[in-house]
Amino acid sequence: MTSIQSNSSLLEKPVTRNHQAWYRPMFSPEHGVYIVLAGSFLAGAALAQAWTLSSTLALVAAFCGFQAEYPLALQLKQRKSLKPRFWVWGGLYGSVALGISFWLALSAPLLLWLYTGAIAALLVDIVEVLRKERKSIVNELVTLAAVSLSAPFAYAATTGTLTPPALGLWVLNALYFSSSIFTVKLRKPQTSSLMLGIIYHAIATALVAVLYWLDWLPPIAALAFAIAPLKFGIAAWNLQWCRHIKIQFVAMLETGGAFVFLIVVTLSLLPARLTGL
């Protein structure tokens, strides 16, 4: 949703580079990604239908892993000079994430597959930062897919297993949140690609239908994806309106859509005795 709070995508937000003391905490300004991470993690926990100590530790690891990327990216952008603050906080967040992840993998080795995916996404991000292409569509797709891994991460850390529905939930979240990239890029003529957005949503809808057919997704969760092409369709149909309204309004629409999607998906995964359904 990466586009939930930015001009070009949910992943984008202006960064204020002011000199601060090394001991001042650093937090990523990409607020839309917080929603992706937290929402995906809660959906994974809902699929597991349990919350344990491992669930809590996994949430801390996911949060710290996401935070570690921010100072790393800033240091790479300013690689001609070392910034102690970036190293301190990047090292702290990274150490916590790695320590917890290692401990969790001792009891659930299959988590190593998810770690491999997250590391691969980080390497892609590093390359794109060095190439000054961090806001490319490819890098944003990879980043959102990596953040959406928090859904199967929550499930696997809680249950010690990794099932097709957990992977289906990951794909569903990644496809939904990535759709915001194409919707928000319509706002600028230089980044607008109507046909690319149409192709993406057609393929994504087909993939969700296949996941439902394979019984990897419950029907309500699969139907929730319809919010994505609906948002894109409204923006594409009213292109001039979309390009002239304030970005804050677009951010509100994206955030609202994301919350509705996550609530519907999460409730569809919880046991009936908790939801009353």
Phi, psi and omega in degrees: 000359157328106201107354182291334182221029184223178180277330183244334176189168183299340183276352191253132175204138180301139181250128177271115183261077177257148182284124180229160180299148186299334184274357178286128182301150177243132176227139180299137178274001183279076189297329179298326181291332175301319180294317178299313183295308182295317181295316179296319181296315180296324177296319177296321177293324178295322177295322178289337180056040179196160174220121183236181175301322179296327177297314180297316179295322179296321178296317178298317180296317180296318179297313182291324177298319177294317181293328182295330183293329185296304178296329177298314180296319179296319179294322178295325178291331181244044189291350178287345178219139180279135180247107182306323182297320179295318181291320181296308185282326174296319178292321180294308180299317181295320180295318178297314180298316181292318180298311180295318181299319179296317181295319179294324181292338178297325180262344179221078183303334181296344176298338180300329177295320178290322178298322179300317178296318180294320179294319178299318179295322179295320179296319177298317180297319179299314179299316182292326176295316179295327179275358183060038180235031186297333181266016177292155181299318181300313182294323179292322177298315180295317181297315181292325176296322180292316180295324179292346175297347178297338177292302176293335177296314178298317181295312183292321179294327182280318186258340183081007180229169177222111187253163176307317178301327178293320177290323177298322179294321177299311181298317179301311181297315181299317180293318181294307185293328178292337180298332180295333178303312185286327179292314183287328180293345176295341184293333183246128180304325183286342179246352183291134177213089184298315182295319179298320178295320179297315179299316180300311184292329177293314179294317181297317179298319178296319179296318178297320178298320178294318179298321177294317179298325178280358182069029176270349179223140173289155185302319183294320178297318179296319180294331180299335180296339181302340178298325183296302178296333177296313178299314181296319180298319179297316180294318181292322181289330180243058188298315181294320176299317181298325183279344184252345177285158182293147181296332178298324179290320177297319180298320179296318179295316180295316180294317178299316178298320180296317180295318179298314179302311183293322179295314180297314181297313182297316180295327180290342182263340181287153178295151184301329183293339179268330184263342183079008181272000000 
